[in-house]
């Protein structure tokens, strides 16, 4: 039983790291897009 719990915990930790990495990428992309919008003229938006 405890071995199964360890596997589940490892799986969750791997998934958490992956999700955190995806979140970081999304935040960077959002910042990049916001900066692009700032550089555009009102007409281009």
C-alpha positions in Angstrom: 0.0 0.0 0.0 2.7 2.5 0.9 4.6 1.7 -2.3 1.5 2.7 -4.3 1.3 6.0 -2.3 4.9 6.7 -3.2 4.2 6.2 -6.9 1.2 8.5 -6.7 3.3 11.1 -4.9 6.0 10.9 -7.5 3.5 11.2 -10.3 1.9 14.2 -8.7 5.3 15.9 -8.2 6.3 15.3 -11.8 3.0 16.7 -13.0 3.4 19.7 -10.7 6.8 20.5 -12.1 5.5 20.3 -15.6 2.5 22.5 -14.8 4.8 25.1 -13.1 7.0 25.2 -16.2 4.0 25.7 -18.5 2.8 28.5 -16.2 6.2 30.2 -16.4 6.1 30.0 -20.2 2.6 31.3 -20.3 3.5 34.3 -18.1 6.5 35.1 -20.3 4.3 34.9 -23.4 1.7 37.2 -21.8 4.3 39.8 -21.0 5.7 39.6 -24.5 2.2 40.1 -26.0 1.5 43.0 -23.6 4.7 44.7 -24.7 3.8 44.2 -28.3 0.4 45.8 -27.7 2.1 48.8 -26.0 4.2 49.3 -29.1 1.3 49.3 -31.5 -0.5 52.5 -32.4 -4.2 52.8 -31.5 -5.1 52.3 -35.1 -3.2 49.0 -35.3 -5.0 47.6 -32.2 
